[in-house]
Amino acid sequence: MFGCLVCVEAIQKQTMPRRNFPSILLYSFGLALASSLVFNGFLLYQQYRQHRPDEYEREVADNVMFRQQLLECTQDNRQKDSLIRKLEQFSKAPPPHTRAKALK
């Protein structure tokens, strides 16, 4: 009887570590997943920091180009407006044959 008790105790000691094996495995996978997420987050942050100045410079260049185009458009519009005013003044003037008669 005492011999059977020792056998059962030995079998329980051998099976105990096997019961913990799935939890250790799951813990290891969880730890690997967490460390992978942290590392990927760090890499994404570094990539964001490196590309941010390029985007800023591109936005500044786009703004400069937009302002230049806007300036050219306003200058063209002013020139067209002045031509329209001259045309209006010319259309209000008497016809050329009556002006020639008035000068004589």
Buried (B, 14 or more C-beta within 10 A) or exposed (E): EEEEEEEEEEEEEEEEEEEEEEEEEEEEEEEEEEEEEEEEEEEEEEEEEEEEEEEEEEEEEEEEEEEEEEEEEEEEEEEEEEEEEEEEEEEEEEEEEEEEEEEE
